[in-house]
Amino acid sequence: MDSTLPLTLGAVAMTPAPTRDAPLRALAFMLTGALCFAVMNALAGSMRHLPWPLLGFARASLGLGLAIALARARGASLAIVDRRRMWQRSLAGTTGMLCTFFALTHMPLADATALLNTTPLWIAAFGFLALRERVSPQVLTALGVAFAGVLLVERPGLRGDGFAGLVALGAGCSGALAMINLRRLSGETPEAVVVHFSATAAGVLGAVSLAWFARHGLPGSFSAGDAARLLAIGAAATAGQLAITRAYALDRAARVGAAGWMQVVIALAIDALVFGRRPEARALAGIALLLTSGALLVVDARRDQGG
């Protein structure tokens, strides 16, 4: 089986032997992750009648079970080589998840999405400061073009609760710290990374959920359809985390992080194909910028691999 496919993730350590096609493979894995998380967000958007801590806990706990099952099926090791960095990655990711759900429920969606999508900018900065990874002019240009595209698509008004805006920025920053620590891990399998993060997030969000229920009571309704969507959310999140983990093991953080903005394009495509919501001309211009950014990343990756 081709080792570039997501199905082979369990057999690959976090520090694979470098290959000439690694940059393009990293972009492919990141696009796979972006697709999975776009699907997860679309499913979560249909379940706003449930408390946000419950959604987060379900995502983390179901992801934990699926990751353990996948690791056993593939014979992947769950051993932790670098415990300190693994805890840093898991705690940063959990903080980012908490901040994300808070922002999405306390400020306009467009504003929250624009601020949450500052993660690639943080990654580029932290990648240079912490990892001393070179950021090429092409990647810097791609970052700027992509962020302009996100602003066109989301059109944030930066209205509402200023504290929620700071929390949204904190989510972007925390997510970047999680990805930087992910890049610095060595020897762990993607399954080990996802299991550790999911267990940490499930524990924290479980405690937050109990506190929420103690204050507000249990949700009024919960259907079989809700249960099915929660399972789908857990599956999509697990697959996305595995793909992104593999991407950051293969290439520089800034380039991989910039490719994550393709999630915005995929989300718009899902809106159009599934929900019949056609994007406006302004959003189409933003998509064009995001696709241009993606093309710049591919050209940069091909140059590095000598293609």
Secondary structure as UniProt FT lines:
FT   TURN            3..4
FT   HELIX           6..11
FT   TURN            20..21
FT   HELIX           22..45
FT   TURN            46..49
FT   HELIX           52..74
FT   HELIX           83..106
FT   HELIX           109..116
FT   TURN            117..118
FT   HELIX           119..131
FT   HELIX           137..154
FT   HELIX           162..184
FT   HELIX           190..216
FT   HELIX           224..250
FT   HELIX           253..259
FT   TURN            260..261
FT   HELIX           262..275
FT   HELIX           281..304
FT   TURN            305..306
//
